[in-house]
């Protein structure tokens, strides 16, 4: 895997992301401006920046840096920027669910070897929040690919587990939709609605802080909702099939939300187009140097916007590449269908991305993949009996 085209792609995407995101942040002075704002408690215009959230200084400083980073996307100063973030987060937030679903899936696939760096979903979601999804995604996908099943062994992957493991996996799968809704979707409110028209500045800072803590909320809700279900599931039939059905239901729920976020953002952007729709879409989705960007002279607006433009452009590309590889891995090696899919699948993914967004598209691929696993699981049990 270390020399496979998929691995090389993820490595190249990682290098591009680090250079585009953090290299640019350091070069244009945005990183320094964020640290100064968090340290002094003031934005560039001299307005006060809230610096206390948890009462723990080191945590509050980190949260304040992130609040200052995202604040310009929620303060109503640039609706095109805000809507572009809504669409981008329709992919990044869905990444949370993919992580937890993949973690649950490994509990039901004992033959998949666990890569040493495939660690808890909370760590990956925190990494995406702090360094950028375009950096965290290729790192995770590269490690996840190392534990992918060899071609031709998919029909034997799903095996029964110990009863307690089966109960835990089913409970976790059933908890996912609500955990995702409460922990990853609701905190997006500052980007969907103009908070300055509803809340005071101090309250607005609080809503942005709640958003940057999404990884914590998702993990907490997932643990709580999983634990609540376990007593009832002890008396119910559970197993790989039950878990896979619950995961597929979570995928459908998430795909609908992700598609809504994408369609809402694109429609709102088109409504703002005074002339050619291309101009407003280009300003929302195409980062420099592929087009010019009018600078406002505000580092805490221009810098984060440039960072997130690249972040939101690279995340869909990496996610769709992963979906493509997952699709090929499920199809039988060497079959005419698999050979045809090398050309057809990218076209289908591209069309779905334009219409539904990357978050919805990849989630639907995972829904289809779990359907294949479910059929193989049921076929294997029937053959064994």
N, C-alpha and C positions, 0 to 999 in steps of 0.2 A: 504493500500500500504506500510505502514511503516514496516510491518513484512513479506511482500511477498518475494518469492525467488528472484525475479528480483531486488527488493530494496536491499536485503542482498548481492547480487552479486555486485552491484554497490558500496556499502559501502566497501566490501572486496577489490575490485579493487582499490578504492581510497586509502585505507590504504597501500596496496602494492606499489602503485605508489608514494605516498609521501615518504615512506621509501626508495624505490629504487632510486628515483630521487634526492630529496633534502637531505635525510639522507646521501646518498653516497656523494653528493656534499660537504656537511659540513664536513664529516669524512675524505675525502681524500685531503682536502685543496683547492679544485677547486674554491669554492665560495670566499674564501679569496683571491686567486690569481686573480680572475676576478675583484674584487673590487680594489685591488692594481693596476692592469693594467689600469683600468679606471681612477683612481685617479692620477697616475703618468704619464699617457699618453705613457706608454712603455710596450711592450710585454716582454716575458721571455728572448728572445734573445737580448734584448736591442733596437730593432727596434721601431721606433715611431708609436704610435697608435693614429689615428685621434680622437679628442675629441670634435670638434665643428661641429654641424649639423644644429641646429635651432637657436642658439643664446640665448636660455634659459638654464641656467646652469643645473637646476635639470633635465630637459628633456634630455639634451645632455649627462649627466652622465648615465642615464638609457639606452639610445641608445648605448653609448659606451660600457657598460657592455654586452649588447646583441651582439654587433659587435664583441667584443673580444671572446664571447662564440661561435659564428658561424664561425668565420674567418678561423679556422683550417679545416673546412669542405669545404672551397672554395679556399684555397691557393695552391692546386695542390700537397700537400705533401702526400696525401693518397687517391687514386682514389676509393678504395673499400669503404672507409668511405663516400666519396662524393656520390657515387652511392646509397649506403644504405639510405642516407638522401633524395635523389630524390624520392625513393620509399616511404619512410616514409611520406614525404610532399605531396605525391599523395593522402594520406588519410587526413592529417591534414588540407591542404588547402581546400579540398572538404568539410570538416566540416563547413567552412564558409558558403558555399552554403546551406547546410542542415539547418543551423541556420536561415538564412534569409527566406528559403522556409517554414520552420515550423512557423515562425512569420507571414508570409503572409497567410498561411493556417488557422491560428487561426482567422484571420479577416473574413474568409468564413465559420467558424464552430462556430456559436454563442453559441452552447450548451456546448462546451468545457470550463470548468472553467479555468481561468488563475491562475496558481500558483503564489503566491507573489514573488517567486524568479525566475520566468521565466521573465527575464528582457531583455533589448534590445540586439540584436545580437552583437553589437559592444563591449559590456562589456564582453561577453563570448569569443569572438575572441581575445580580449586583454588578457584575463586570460590565454587562451591557449598559446599565444605567450610568456607570461611572466613566467608562472609557469609550463608549459608543457601540451601538449594535453592529456596525460594519466591521468592528474588530472582534467582538465576542462571537458573532455568528460563524465566520470561517474557522475560528479556533475550535468551536464546539463541533461543527459539522465534520471537520477533519478527524477529530477523535471519535465521533460517533461512527464514521465510516469504517474505522478500524475494527469495530465490533459487529459489522454487518455480516449476515450469514453468507457463506459461499454459495455460488450459483448451483441450483439443483437440489439444495437441501431444505428449501423452504417448507416442503410438505411435512417435515418431521420436527419442525421447530417448536411448536406449541405443545407442551407437556403438562400434565397435572402437577401441582405443587402440594406441599403440606397444607393442611386445612387452614391453619392460621395465616399462612402467606397468601393463600387464595382469598380469604376474607379481607385481608388488608389491601390487596390489589384492587378488588372489586369496590371496596369502600372509597379508596382514593380516586378511582376512575369516576365514580358517581359524584364525588365532591367537586370535581374539576370545573364544571360549568359555573356553579355558584361562586366558587373561589375566584375564578377568572373575572366574573362580572363585578363582584364586590372589590376585589383587590387590584384589578388592572384596567377595568373599563370606567367605573364611576370616578376614579381620580383624574380621568381625562377631562372632566368638566371645565377646568380653566381654559382649555384649548378650544372647546366647542362653543362655549358661551362667553360673551364679553364680561368678565368678572368685574372690571372697574366700574361698570354701570350698576352693579348689584351690591358689591361689598366695599368696605373701607380698604385703604391700602394695606393696613396691618392684617386684615382678614384675608386679603388677596394673597399676601405672602404665605399665609398659612395653607391656602389651597394648593399653591405651587409646591410647597414643602410636602404636602400629603401626596402629590403626584410623584415626586422624586423618591418617595419611600414605597412605591408600588411593589418592589420585590419582597419587602417585609410583609406587606399586607397579604399578598398572594400566598406566601408561605404560611403565615399565621392562620388564615382562613382555611387553607388546605388541611393543615394539621387538625384544626378544631372540627371541621365538618367530617373529616375521615374518622376521627375518634368517636364522634356522636353516633355514627352509623354502625359501628362494629357490634354492639350488643344485639341489634336487630338482625344483622346478617348471620349471626351464629346459628340461627334457626332456619336460614334460607339456603337454597342450593347456590353454590358459587363455583367458579372454575374459570379456565381461560376463555371459554365462550362468553360467559357472563361479563367478564372484564372487557373483552373486545367489543361487545355490544355497547357497554357503557362508554367506552372511549369513542366509538363512532357517533354516539349521541352527542358527546361533548364536542366533537369535531363539527358536526352540523350546526350546533348552536353557535360556536365560535365563528364558523365561516359566514353565517348570516350577519353577525355583528361586524366582522371585518369588511364584508362587502358593503354594508351600510355606511361605514366610515369612509370608504373609498368613494362611493357614489355621491355621498353627501358633500365631500370635499371638492370633487371634480365639478359637480353641478353648481356649487356656490362659486367656484372660481370662474366658470363660464358665464355666470350671471354678472360677474364684475367686469367682464371683457367689454370695453367701450368700442374697440375696433375688431381686429383679428383675434379670434380665440387663441391662436398660437402664441401671441405675445404674453398673455397672462399665464398660460400653461408653461411656457418657457421660463418665465420668471419664477414659477413655483417649483419646477422640477429639474431644470437643467443648470448645473452649477458652472461657474467659471472654471477653466478658461474657454469653455465651449460657447459662452456668451458673456457679454459684459454685465456688470452688476453695479448699479449706482450706489455709491457709498454715502452714508449720512453723516460721517464724521464721529459717530458714536461707536466706540469699540465694543461696548456691551450689547449693541444691536447688530452691527455688521459682522463681528467675529463669530458669535453663536450661530447667526443665520448661515454664514459660509460653512461652518462645521456641520450643521444639520442638513444643509443642501447636499453635501457629499455623503453624509451618513444615510440619508433617505434615498439617495440614488444608488448606493452600493448594496444596501440591505436587500432590496428586491432581487438584484442580480445574483447575489450569493444564495438566497433562499430558493430561487427558481432553479439554479444549478443543482442544489441538493435534491429538490423535488424530482428533477430529471434523473439523477442517479438512483434515487429510491425507486422510481418507476422501472428503470432497466433492471435493477436488482431483483425485482419480484418476478419479471417475465423469465421464462425458461431460456437459458443460454443457447444461442445458435438457432433458435426457431425463426421461421419467416416473420412471425409477428414481432419478435424482438428486433430483427433487422429493420423492418418497416418503421418501428417505433423510434428508431434513432433519428429519423427525419420528421415523422409526424408529431411526436411528443413535444419537441421544442416549439412547433407552430401552434399547437393547442395551448401550451403554457403561455405563449406570448399573447395570444388573443384573450385568454382568460385574465391575464395580468392587466391588460388595457381595460377590459370591461369590468372586472370584479376586484382587481387589486392583487398584489402579491400575497398578502396575508390569507385572503380567502382561497386563492388558487392553490397554494401549498397545503393548506388545511384540507381541501377537497382531495388532493393526491393522497394524503395520509388516511383520509376516510376510505378511499378506494383500497389502499394497501391493507388496512385492517380488515376490510371485507374479504380480501384474498386469504389472509391468515385465518379468519374465522371459518371460511369454507374448508380450508385444509385441516384445521383443528377438528371440525365435525366429521370430515371424511376419515381422518386418522382414527378417531374413536370408534366409528362404525366398523372400520376394517379390523380393529383390535378385538371388537366384540364378536 
